[in-house]
Amino acid sequence: MITETREIHLGIPSQRLMVQALLEEAGIRLDDKLDFYVGVFDSSDTLLGGAGLCGDVIKCVAVSEAARDLGVTNTLVSRLRQEASSRGLRHLTLFTKPENESVFESLAFHTIGRSHKAILMESNPRGISGYADILRSMAVAGRNGVIIMNCNPFTLGHKYLITEAARRVDHLYVIPVGEDKSLYTYSERVRMIESGCRDIENVIVCPGSRYAVSASTFPSYFLKRIEDTTDVSIALDLDIFARHIAPALGASVRFVGTEPIDMLTSRYNELMKTILPVRGIAVEEIERMTAGGAPVSASRVRAAIAEGNMQEAVSMLPSSSLPVLLAREAADALRAELHATPKPGLVDEADTGAHHDMDLSLMERSINAITPFFERIIENAQASPEALQQIGRDAEKAMLDETRGVNTHRGAIFAMSLALVAFMRLIETGVNVTQESLSSEISMVAQSISRPQGTHGAATYQKYSSPGALDNARAGYRQLFDSWLPFLRANLSHHHYQLLTLLKIMAEISDSNVLHRAGPDGALFVRQEAARLLGDFSISAMKRANECFVERNISPGGAADMLALTLLIHKLTS
């Protein structure tokens, strides 16, 4: 029989209905999360079989009864492997019915977990066994327990659960969820967990993987909804844990926190208590830590941050989580400034402004390069001025290495580092963070910083006696707290509040970048133009101003740094 293999577009109703009919005949529901689907057709354009990809997972494989002996499954899998390879995916997993196990074994897939309705197979013969070997190398003899947690972010609730569990075993293994489908990346979550557990001697943080609470084993977890396949996925996930992970670690108990709110997690815990004891693994449920009558949870922290209540968020976090969380806020503020469009003379989504040596992509890479140093400086908030300045120099070096010598964020590194150090010092000494206390602490930190040499700010200070970045910091950024921050907050409902705040700053600041490029006359022009735009704001006027700034080679980079700092301090003092 002559057949043709081609992609099927599930967004086209007629093609979707055709696939649904094929799957219904096989007793399979179409997965809405598939991002690629391929079919084999005969000469009369009848669909003989189909299979799809959801990331690196093969799903919804079905072959019509009439084509069972035509090698259609082999053709489908071969085509999916080609597609996966083009996406850089080398390790595929396969979700299918138990009765198809032998078919896919003949195509070099290996079973790693099973439930009564489904099995999970993988193409890498050393996949699960390789991960088990890593866990085995970390195992220590004794009564061992395991906690698998996402920690998005790591809260006081997680710390409490780990501390209580660690008291009940000789060794406690904490396995982070390996998928990068959370607000905080896998590497950020691991750093928070490791920092948070550093003072608990019998806790060992293991690497996460695709084999525990992942898109392969438990996709419903990342959708936060219960579906008709949820119990099947949970059973598969728990089977893999009991079959491979627990034995590798010599674990005889798994710990979970009580779950009164999230119905999905509650269902997972319920099935865990049914499935694991039969496999020789006890399940111990620990009462969740509460605050304000509700469990301390990562979702509450994320909600508090989203609602602009940083103080509430911080109250639910150990100080060990703050470097990651605050560095992320600093990076987000820098990105918000960068992407505000259009800006006069500055790099944004529309153009490069008055710059010929930087663009949006370079600025993004620069932000990525300096963010780890924000973490470092927060971790070392109580260090000497010399140590803090060295971290700042290290951040500048990382920036210049990434940008091949272009100064993209030197001013932002200085200003944001001061604010982050001041905020952390207040938190660590138990002082309530207010606008006044933060301004005062920034001033105190800045007093110990020596005046830099060889910068545009230093040159303009000597030439024009104009206050620079250090002078503004030593004054506790009074303009920011007295004028720019209140203005930003008064305009939050405006769609372009970031651009309005930038103009407010440009109209008031003594910008060393502008003085360096255009002198006192140029600086006066910028302040007057910003005030005019602020009084009669429109996007078209901003675009015309950008053309004018570019023609005059003016870039208000100091104002851009202060916009990012204002956005950050808005979050820190909310």
Disulfide bonds with the S-S distance in Angstrom:
none
